[in-house]
Amino acid sequence: MWDNGCARNCPESILAARSAPKRALRLAGFVPFRLNRLAAAVSQHLALIYRARFALDIPAWRVIATVGERHGCTAQHVADSTRMHKTRVSRAIAQLRARGLIARAASTRDGREMQLRLTRAGRRLYAQLVPLVLAREHDLMHCMSAAERRGLLRGLERLEEFLGLRDPH
């Protein structure tokens, strides 16, 4: 029997991998791919509301939604909670500031940190936008039964916990 000494010297995981039947990756059934594709489609579905009516792109919408929900926060919090790159967050903030929707001020806790707040115009936009996106979410979720919605939400919570994505705030 030829084993090249591997049975004595190779970690068990390597032996198991060598003897395991080879499975082919079917991308259309691969859960990470499906989640990514679904997230992109849902974002585009939602963007139909805020792009046409409010001239916001996805990063700007995420900044408005995050800052509006918290009644102010830092750019770092926006980047962390939305998982957007800091550059995209900075560009969105600059765009929103130029439109007079967001203002920056030094934090009272740490003068080096800038707090973002919605301006009066930003709060008006947020107040108009929230009911529209919540209605779109309602329509989207109601393509499933109540049991399916509960199952989806439980599954999302588990995945977020596993990946450390739960918002502690």
Secondary structure, DSSP 8 states (H G I E B T S, - for coil): ---TTHHHHS-HHHHHHHHS------GGG-HHHHHHHHHHHHHHHHHHHHHHHH---HHHHHHHHHHHHHTSEEHHHHHHHHT--HHHHHHHHHHHHHTTSEEEEE-SS-TTSEEEEE-HHHHHHHHHHHHHHHHHHHHHHTTS-HHHHHHHHHHHHHHHHHTT-----
